[in-house]
Amino acid sequence: MSELRKNYEHFQEEKKRWAQIPLTRKYFLDQESRYVHPFRIFGNVWYVGDSWVCVHLIDTGDGLLLLDGGNIGATAMLVNAIWEAGFNPADVRWMVLSHGHLDHIGGAVFFRKMFGTKLYLGEPDARNYREHPELSLVQDSGSLGHDVFEVDHEITDGETIRFGNTEIQFFLVPGHTDGVISAFFDVTDGERTLRAGYYGGFGFNTLQKSYLDEIGDTEYEMRKTYLKSLEKVRNQHVDLFLGNHCVNNDTLGRAQRLRAGDNDAFIDGKAWGEYLDSKKKALLELMSDPNQV
């Protein structure tokens, strides 16, 4: 048997092995089934993500900004969604990454290499990319083609950055990762100007006892940090709550209402506070669980 044939068969066996791993099968296979037709949320803000990971496009008048990069392995869907929305992916000048996990950085390297897109990430996660790249979890994707990268700008706490006609204020809200960012900016549609709010990582998977023990946080300090982060931005005024994952703000349900003619489906002055309160309650319950203490 030729070496080429041996390598091919080994590759096929590896594919079968990875397909049996629950996380790989659930999150990285058949991603096309999660495609969502893009839609305009309000003003210059569009949805171009899938049915699991949110990606928002902001038309700044001087280039496009992507809020997050989609799942690893889903970049073709992201490019198609941008085209379908009526924009050119080559006009994406900036990509702001919510945090440094593999399901949010999928399009980063492609957009940088293909279009010269500048990559933005919270400073603590950018530092972890250099010192602890394993925390990105790219090794869970099952592909040798995935890796971390150097960012173009490291976002700091309280920083305000202007992208074309859109000025965004950022805060670091560590918890899900060290460098989760939150973002707040005005969106105008006609005579109405609303405040959009975005929280870049709500998951508790990195707060579980087994994970924290593995990374050396045996006192589970990150849970307390997460609580402080929720409190830090809880009282921000937010009219448009943009999700990081669709479950955060019922993205798909609101999209259905939008398509049915409810132009204000995403306008909800209570959603932000209510969701952050629900995460605080759930986290306190996790911290009181004797199996997690």
C-alpha positions in Angstrom: 0.0 0.0 0.0 1.4 3.4 -0.9 2.2 6.1 1.7 -0.4 8.3 0.1 -3.1 5.6 0.5 -2.0 5.0 4.1 -2.2 8.7 4.9 -5.7 8.9 3.4 -7.0 5.9 5.3 -5.5 7.3 8.5 -7.2 10.6 7.8 -10.6 8.9 7.3 -10.2 7.0 10.6 -9.4 10.2 12.4 -12.5 11.8 10.9 -14.6 8.9 12.2 -13.0 9.2 15.7 -13.7 12.9 15.9 -17.3 12.4 14.7 -17.9 10.2 17.8 -16.9 12.9 20.2 -20.1 14.5 21.4 -18.8 18.1 21.4 -17.4 17.7 17.9 -20.5 16.1 16.5 -22.9 18.6 18.1 -21.1 21.9 17.4 -18.8 21.4 14.4 -20.5 19.0 12.0 -23.4 19.8 9.6 -23.2 23.5 10.5 -25.0 24.4 7.3 -28.2 23.2 8.9 -27.9 26.2 11.2 -27.9 28.8 8.5 -30.1 31.8 9.1 -31.1 34.2 6.3 -29.8 37.7 7.3 -32.1 40.5 8.4 -31.9 44.1 9.5 -32.5 44.5 13.2 -32.7 48.3 13.4 -31.0 51.2 11.6 -27.5 50.1 10.5 -27.4 46.9 12.5 -27.9 43.6 10.7 -28.0 40.0 11.8 -25.6 37.7 9.8 -25.1 34.9 12.3 -26.5 31.4 12.4 -29.1 29.8 14.7 -26.6 29.2 17.5 -23.8 31.8 17.4 -24.7 35.4 16.8 -22.8 37.7 14.5 -23.9 41.3 13.9 -23.0 43.5 11.0 -22.8 47.3 11.5 -22.7 49.5 8.4 -20.6 52.4 9.7 -20.8 54.5 6.5 -17.0 54.1 6.2 -16.8 50.3 6.0 -18.4 47.4 7.7 -17.9 46.1 11.3 -18.6 42.6 12.4 -19.4 42.0 16.0 -17.9 38.6 16.5 -16.5 36.1 14.0 -18.9 33.1 14.0 -18.1 29.5 14.8 -14.9 27.8 13.5 -16.0 25.9 10.3 -18.8 28.3 9.6 -17.0 31.1 7.7 -18.5 30.2 4.3 -22.0 30.7 5.8 -20.9 34.1 7.3 -19.6 35.3 3.9 -22.8 34.1 2.2 -25.0 35.9 4.8 -23.1 39.1 4.3 -23.6 38.9 0.5 -27.3 37.9 1.0 -27.8 41.0 3.2 -26.6 43.1 0.3 -23.1 43.9 1.4 -19.6 43.0 0.1 -17.5 41.0 2.6 -14.4 42.8 1.2 -15.8 45.9 2.9 -15.5 44.4 6.4 -12.8 46.7 7.9 -13.1 45.6 11.5 -14.0 42.5 13.5 -14.6 42.8 17.2 -14.4 39.4 18.9 -16.6 38.9 21.9 -14.1 36.7 23.7 -11.4 34.2 22.8 -13.3 30.9 22.4 -13.3 28.9 19.2 -17.0 29.3 18.5 -16.6 33.0 18.2 -13.3 33.4 16.2 -14.2 31.3 13.2 -13.9 34.0 10.5 -11.1 36.0 12.0 -8.1 34.6 10.2 -9.9 34.3 6.8 -11.2 37.9 6.9 -7.8 39.2 7.9 -5.9 37.3 5.1 -8.6 37.8 2.5 -9.8 41.4 3.1 -7.3 42.9 5.5 -9.9 43.1 8.3 -8.5 44.4 11.6 -9.1 42.1 14.6 -10.1 43.4 18.0 -10.1 41.3 21.2 -10.2 42.0 24.9 -6.7 42.5 26.3 -6.8 39.6 28.8 -7.9 37.1 26.1 -5.2 38.5 23.7 -2.7 37.8 26.4 -4.0 34.3 27.0 -3.6 33.7 23.3 0.2 34.3 23.8 0.6 32.6 27.1 -2.2 30.0 27.4 -3.6 29.3 23.9 -5.2 26.1 25.1 -7.8 28.2 26.8 -9.2 29.1 23.4 -10.4 25.5 23.2 -9.5 25.3 19.4 -8.2 21.8 20.2 -11.8 20.8 20.6 -12.7 21.5 17.0 -11.1 18.4 15.6 -9.2 20.2 12.9 -5.5 20.7 12.5 -6.2 23.8 10.5 -7.4 25.8 13.5 -5.2 28.0 15.6 -5.1 31.2 17.6 -3.6 34.5 16.2 -2.2 37.9 17.0 -4.9 40.6 17.2 -4.5 44.1 15.8 -6.0 45.9 18.8 -6.4 44.8 22.4 -9.5 46.3 23.9 -9.1 47.8 27.4 -11.7 48.5 30.1 -13.7 51.7 29.5 -12.2 52.3 26.1 -14.2 54.1 23.4 -13.5 53.5 19.8 -15.0 55.1 16.7 -15.7 53.0 13.6 -16.9 55.2 10.8 -20.1 56.9 12.1 -20.4 54.5 15.1 -18.8 55.1 18.4 -18.6 52.1 20.7 -17.8 52.1 24.4 -16.3 48.9 25.7 -16.1 47.4 29.2 -14.3 44.2 30.2 -16.6 41.8 31.9 -14.5 38.7 32.8 -16.2 35.6 33.8 -16.9 33.3 30.9 -13.3 34.1 29.9 -10.8 36.6 31.3 -11.3 39.0 28.4 -15.0 39.0 27.6 -16.1 42.4 26.3 -19.4 44.3 26.6 -20.2 47.0 24.1 -22.7 49.9 24.0 -23.5 52.2 21.1 -26.2 54.4 19.6 -28.2 53.2 16.6 -30.3 55.7 14.6 -33.2 54.8 12.3 -35.1 57.8 10.9 -35.9 60.1 13.8 -35.3 57.4 16.5 -32.0 56.8 18.2 -31.7 53.8 20.5 -29.0 52.4 22.6 -27.7 48.9 21.7 -26.0 46.7 24.3 -24.0 43.6 23.9 -22.5 41.2 26.5 -19.9 39.0 24.9 -20.1 35.7 26.8 -22.6 34.3 29.3 -21.7 30.6 29.4 -21.2 28.7 32.6 -19.2 25.9 31.0 -16.0 27.6 32.2 -17.3 28.0 35.7 -17.8 24.3 36.4 -15.8 22.8 39.2 -13.9 20.4 36.9 -12.8 23.1 34.5 -11.7 25.6 37.2 -9.8 22.8 39.0 -8.1 21.9 35.8 -6.9 25.5 35.1 -5.7 26.0 38.7 -8.6 28.2 40.1 -9.2 25.8 43.0 -10.8 28.6 45.0 -13.3 29.3 42.2 -12.5 33.0 42.1 -13.8 33.4 38.6 -17.3 32.8 39.7 -17.1 35.8 42.0 -15.5 37.8 39.2 -18.4 36.9 36.9 -20.9 38.2 39.5 -19.0 41.5 39.7 -19.1 41.8 35.9 -22.8 41.3 35.7 -23.3 44.0 38.4 -20.8 46.3 36.6 -23.0 46.7 33.5 -26.4 45.7 34.8 -27.8 49.3 34.9 -26.6 50.4 31.5 -29.5 51.8 29.5 -30.1 49.3 26.6 -33.0 49.4 24.2 -31.6 46.8 21.7 -30.2 43.8 23.5 -27.9 42.0 21.0 -27.3 38.4 21.8 -24.0 36.5 21.9 -25.8 33.2 21.4 -29.4 33.2 20.1 -30.7 31.9 23.4 -29.7 35.2 25.2 -32.3 37.4 23.6 -34.6 35.0 21.7 -32.9 36.1 18.5 -34.9 33.6 16.3 -38.2 34.3 17.9 -37.8 38.1 17.6 -36.7 37.5 14.0 -39.9 35.7 13.3 -41.9 38.6 14.7 -39.8 41.0 12.6 -40.5 39.1 9.4 -44.2 39.1 10.3 -44.3 42.9 10.3 -43.3 43.8 13.9 -40.6 46.3 13.1 -39.9 46.9 16.8 -39.4 43.2 17.6 -35.9 43.7 19.0 -36.7 46.9 20.9 -37.2 46.0 24.5 -36.0 48.2 27.3 -36.3 45.5 29.9 -34.6 42.5 28.2 -31.1 43.5 29.1 -31.6 43.8 32.8 -33.9 40.8 33.1 -31.4 38.6 31.3 -28.5 39.7 33.4 -30.5 39.2 36.6 -31.4 35.7 35.4 -27.7 34.9 34.9 -26.9 36.2 38.4 -29.6 34.1 40.0 -28.4 31.0 38.1 -24.8 31.6 39.0 -25.7 32.0 42.7 -27.5 28.7 42.5 -24.4 27.1 40.9 -22.2 28.4 43.6 -24.6 27.0 46.3 -24.6 23.5 44.7 -22.6 21.2 47.1 -21.4 19.2 44.0 -19.8 22.4 42.6 -18.3 23.9 45.8 
